């Protein structure tokens, strides 16, 4: 009697015949930097650079072989522009969701005040040093929490999983948002534990019973091939 390899029966990695939704997380392309002297809270919705548009085209072409049932996006224009480059290959309309937007680190800062002035210069430097060690948004103390980001990201993505069972969907958003979803399901304490390249692809498998498994993280060979890899 022949034996089937045990790996094919592992429910923890969704290798048990369960129908899954493939979530293709795509980070947006490179965005325009803030003009000198611009307050960061005034530059939350930056467009793509010329290189960012090339990255969007590269990931769009990379995903032409996927049978996508939907293309979802953050409502910020850098994500929408990237999503449109993907959706164009699949005759799909981009579905935009504010819940997929990037972490708002400045929601508690007055619109006309520099964040460092708001919390104090020493505290601002210390927060960045702590974030480098711990990767938790709470250390800044003047914006959206990592828990709030996880809650809204998980709510949107899991609603899409419910809507498109057994299908493949592209979710075009931000480095913080992708980390939030993946870290939630992996039980990782850090809000940022890996750095997705611009227009990279990370794939999560989602079962209808709530199980999740990572298929890949930070696939960027299509960017290297086109010589447009940036972070």
Secondary structure, DSSP 8 states (H G I E B T S, - for coil): -----GGGG-GGGT-SS--EEEEEEEE---B----TT--GGG-SS--B-HHHHHHHHHHHHHGGGS-EEEEEEESSHHHHHHHHHHHTTTT--EEEEGGGS---TTTTS-TTS-HHHHH-HHHHHHHHHHHHHH--GGGG-SS--HHHHHHHHHHHHHHHHHHTTT-EEEEEE-HHHHHHHHHHHHT-S-S--S---TT-EEEEEEETTS-EEEEEEEE-HHHHHTT----
